[in-house]
């Protein structure tokens, strides 16, 4: 049975803080190593987990995530491995999403993937390259199974586009406040605050109570605290991936570093 990510956002809201959303691609550094890493992130304070489905043409991912996804692909990771990873992480009780480009889902079969994700206990999908107006098949499959549909808004989105996107989203809406590819940054984007304000204005009429999560390359607790001051969720990906890339072949050291980073970020969203 899947748990909507909105449950984690509501719990964080009740605690007077933002939710911490952590991302790693499945199969990195190995399938079992990835499961161990994601479980460590949950234990150290991640409220929601995003599991990336490694893809051969990751046009929106920065070099860090590309390197990790390529490592997984080179090792022969398949969609079944992604679903096994979802099942293992969702078993902790933490809402678990798959973040994926649309092409692999279309190839697998939309209905078939939706059912497999549901059976694995997954909460839903984040679809960075799929907009609601081109997603009728996914929306129908997700709604039939109460799966979350997380669509993206960006600084370039018109107010009309933001309204369309928030109306179609379930779980939360993903505000990506960096124009271009993803990746950890030394400073957070000054585009994020205004984008969240515009999105929250739209939500008042289109989807009251829908949380807004922000992904802008947060890499430490201080940046997480800054984003948490105006967003409902702080999404961290590249910093987690980089931590594992920095410890090749030493899973114990990687796990310790991952736990330290997660604890710092978890403290950030609480401050």
N, C-alpha and C positions, 0 to 999 in steps of 0.2 A: 504494500500500500504506500503510495507516494505522499509526501508532505509538501504542500505549497510553500514556496519561499516566503510568502506573505506572513506565515506563522513566525518565522525567524525575525522578520522586520517588526512585527507587532511586539514580540518579546523585547527586542532591543529598544523600541519606542517606550515601552512600559518601564524600562530601566533608565530612561532619559539619555539615551546614547544612539549612535549610529550602528548599523550592523557591519561586520567585517566579512567581506566576500573574497575568498581566495581561489586562485586559478592555477592549475597545472594541466599540461596535455597528458592524455592517457598514454601508457607505455613508456614513460620517461621517468627515470633512466632505464627502467625495464617495467614490465607490467606489474610484477609484484613489488618492485622498488617504488613505483608510482603510488600504488595502493598504500604502502607503508608511509610514504611521505605525506599523502593527503590525510591519512588517519592521524598522523602527528600534528598536522595543521589544525584539525578539528579539536584535538585534545588541548592544544595550546591557545585556542580562542577564536577560530574561524566559525562564524555563525551559518554561513552558506558556502557551499563548494561548487565551483564551475570546473567541469572536466572537458578539456579540449579534445575534439576529434581530429587527429593529425591529418593534414590535407596537403597534397603535392603542389598546390598553387595558392599559398596563403597571402593574397595581395594586401591584406590590411594588417598583417602581423609584422612587428619589428624584428630585427635580426636575432634578438635573444630567443623569442618564442619560435621563430623559424628554425633556429639551430636545434632546439629541443624536439620540435615536431619532426624534423628531418631524421634525427637520431632514432625516434620511435618508428618512423616509416622504414628506415634502413634495417631495423630489427624485425620487420615484417608484421608490425601491429595492424590488426584488423578491427572492423567495427564490433565484432564479437568481444574483443579485448576491452574496448571502450565500455561496452555494456556490463562486462564482468567487473570493471573498475567502479562503475556507477553502483552496481549491486553491493559491492563491499563497503563503499563509503556511505551509501544510503542506510545500510544496516546499523550505522552508528546513531541513527535518528536525526542526522543533519540533512536539511533539504539540499538535494544534489541536482544540479543542472548540467546539461551538455551544451557546450558552446561549439557551434559548427557552421562552416560554410554550407550553402544549400545543396550543392552538387552531389556530395556523398549521400545525402538523405534521399534525394531524387533517385539516385542509382539503386539504393537499398530498397526503396519503395516506401512512400510516405506512411501509409497505413501500417505496413509491416514494422517500420521503425517506431512509430508511435506506440504500438502494442508492446514491442520489445522493451522500450524505455519504461513504459508503465509497469510491465512485469518485473523489471529490475528494481523498481522502487524509485525511479528517477522523477524529479519534480517537473521537468519540462525542458524547453530549449531556449537558448539565446542564439538568434540568427542574424549575425552582423550584415550579411549581404542580401537579406530577404526583407522586403518592406510589406506592410500589411495588405496593400492593394494587389500584391502579386502572390499572396499567401493563402488563397481560399482553401486549398486542399489541406494544408497544415493546420489552419485555424479550425476546420471541421474535425480533423482527426484529434486535435488537442482538446477541443471542447467536449468531444464524445467521451474523453477519459479524464477530464478535469486536470489536464496538464497545463503548466504555466507557459505562456507565450511572451518571451521577453524580446521586444523590438528596440531599436536604437534611435535616439535623436542626437543631433550634432549642432554646433553653432550655426551652420549653414541652413538648418531646417527652418522653413517658414512657419509662422504661427498655425497656418492651416495644416501643414504636415505634422507638426507636434500634436495637434488636436486629433488627427487621424491615428497617429501612432499610439498615443496614450489610451484612446478609446479601445484599441485592439489588444493592448497589452494586458497580461495577467501575471501576478507575482510581483513584478516591479517593471519600471521602464529604465533602460540603460542610457544614461547621458554620457556620451563620449566627447569630452571637451578638448580633445586634441585633434587638430586637423591633420590628416595624414596617417602614417603608420603608428602602431602602438609601441610602448617601451618605457622603461623607468626614466625619470627625469630628475634633475637637480632641483627644479622649482616647479610648483604646481601651476596650472594654466589660469590666467586671469579671465579666460572665457567661460570657466566652469560655473561660477556664481550666477552670472546673468542668464546662462542657459537653464540652470536649475530653477531660477525664479520664473522664467517664461513657461517652463514645463509644469511647474506647480500651479501657475495660473490656469493653464489649460485643464489640468486634472480636476480642478474645482467643479468644472461642468461636465467633463467627459468621463471621469473615472474617480469619483471622490474616494480619498484614502489610499490611492495607488502610490506606493513608495517610489522614490527616485534614487537610483544607485549611480555613482559617478566613477568612471574609469579614466584616469588622466596620468598614469605613470607614477603613482604614489610608491615611494620606496622606503619610507621610515615612519616612525610613530608621530613625529612632528608634522609631517605632511598629512598623515591620516587625520590628525586632530584638526588641521586647517579645513580639510574637505568635510569632516564630520560636523563642522559648525554650520553648514548649510545644506548638506545632503542627508538622506535617510540611510544610505549605504556607501561604504568605501570599498571599491573593487581594486584588488591588487593581483597582478599577474606576472609581469616581467621580473619584479624583484624576487618572487619565489623561484621562478625558473632560473634566474641568475645564480641564486644561492646553491642550487643543485649543480649547475654547470661548473661552479667554482670548486666543487669537491668531487671530481670524477673518480669513480672506483672506490670511494670511501663512504659507504652508506651511513656509518655511525657518525662521522663528522658532519656529513650533509644533514642528517636528522637533527643533530644538536644545533647547527646553524639555522635550520628551518624553524625549529622551536623558538630560538632566541628572536628571530625576525617576527614570527607570529605574535609572540608575547609583547614585543615593542609596538606592533601595529594595533593589537587588541587594547593596549593601554592608551594608545593615541585616540582611538574612537570613543574612549570613555572619558577623555580629559576635557 
